């Protein structure tokens, strides 16, 4: 079996591009014959994919030159966007799969596909349905996200594959700090990812004279840059913005922290890899009751707050601060062991590979 991966690869790094990179690396390690088409358009915005743009459309044209690779592969694995234009952008690949009788698998890295289908009407809805209903299988990140394929393909064709954590994060057991709050935010700095809510919560802690050190890591959304920079200036030396971090530096920052905060309400959200990285390094989790997050985070792992609620975030941080040694002891090992038994590269790769083999065998 030879597999063609069509989707974004780093840079920039986001959950989907990183997952494709790790999948490809495992294909190499396991000697699985494969090829790739990188669809990355290097656009980061909380509104990406919502509106048609001629600039985006023209910039994507060179990507289609890789479509000929479909003919030399047995199964095609796609990670498209979740909006109408996000799917239509992949339509040349999908149509070529249909015409050449090549089975294709759609992996949805989020929780908006079903909502988008419901919102569409007329010819747009028919196009959307046609492109997705012909897929041999659909993959979602957790059980509560299976509904994204409702009305598109039978439930029997939808598979759950949880996200994963880089193996290197499990290589050492960090000794978590217990002297003060060590907070980390690790994601793109987008309004809907909750970065402004985090910074506002830290300002509330500052007013309450609660000591903390915070690391903010990720690419900054241009549209809210002034708002972020204003808050960072107010917070002063208590907060360090380190832009995008990877590898050993990311591991170091995650290990140095004791609280991971990601209060996302991003409508494309599924199961953030950075959240799993927070678990894997033994951090207490503060996130939101949003998308597939409640499937993986519960009271044993930390706290789930309402979206857009800096006050709730601050209250959780104050509760943790009241007994940092006790809270670190309560959560650190539990979270790390939970992640190590559930969210690994091998499990991610093996589950996807099983779906691809099943699809290939059904079409052989």
Secondary structure, DSSP 8 states (H G I E B T S, - for coil): --EEEEE--SSS--HHHHHHHHHHHHHHHTT--EEEEE-------TTTTSS--HHHHHHHGGGGGGGGGGGG-SEEEE---SSHHHHHTTHHHHHHHHHTT-EEEEE--SS-HHHHHHH--HHHHHHHHHHHHT-SEEEESSGGGGGGGTTTS-GGGEEE----B-GGGGSS------SSEEEEEES-B-GGGTHHHHHHHHHHHHHTT--EEEEEES-B-GGGHHHHHHHHHHHGGGEEEEES--HHHHHHHHHH-SEEEE----TT-S--HHHHHHHHTT-EEEEES-TTHHHH--TTTEEEE-TT-HHHHHHHHHHHHHTHHHHHHHHHHHHHHHHHHHSBHHHHHHHHHHHHHHHHHHT-
